[in-house]
Amino acid sequence: MESRYNMDIDDNIFFAKRKLVDNVYRSAKLEGIAVTFAQTEDIFNNVNVANLRPDEIIAVLNLKNAWQYLFDTINEDVTIDYIKRIHEEIASGIIRPAGEFRDRGVGISGTNWRPKLPSEVDYDKELEELKKIENPLDYALEMFLWIQKSQMFIDGNKRTANLVTNHEFIKNGLGIISIPPELTGTYKQKLVDFYETDNSEEIKKFLYENCIDGIE
């Protein structure tokens, strides 16, 4: 798959920072957090926001902090420990345990498919297999889908996948990736189809055409 953008890493970081409020808003909406773009912007600017629960405000602030952590660690390699550290950032104060794998089963809306328990999976080995993909865009998109399908954590897997994948996007000058709110329903159905079939071609095509942004 040919990259849509081939940016210098510094330009990619600058672009990601310019789009940060929008990306946090989109990531929150994908996880079902009831926040508007305007409320997200207010939270970023330390403006008091009415009609939001404290945990929803914390979730947005955690995403903001997680992005800053991403920028600060952009030259690090993605490892299982790095994925856990990203989850710890987005989960702090609202998801327990933060940064630790789940120890019980989870259900997935819209399907009877169930992910294995982390104790039954060798994530390090699976990640090393992913890293054998030579095309940077294919690798990053497969990373995005793998983290979501693995359901490593009790909650926040989509947020974690978004942050980790954007780390790889920015590091490789590929732009940024996020799911437009108006396409959330379509994306989730394609995600369920991927879970059930393990065929990633259709959902990667959808991501490629609708969810990648950058500058020439």
Secondary structure, DSSP 8 states (H G I E B T S, - for coil): ---S----HHHHHHHHHHTHHHHHHHHHHHTT----HHHHHHHHTT---SS--HHHHHHHHHHHHHHHHHHHTTTS---HHHHHHHHHHHHTTTSSSTTS--SS----TT-S-----GGG--HHHHHHHHTT--SHHHHHHHHHHHHHHHT-SSS-HHHHHHHHHHHHHHHTT--EE---GGGHHHHHHHHHHHHHH---HHHHHHHHHHSEE---
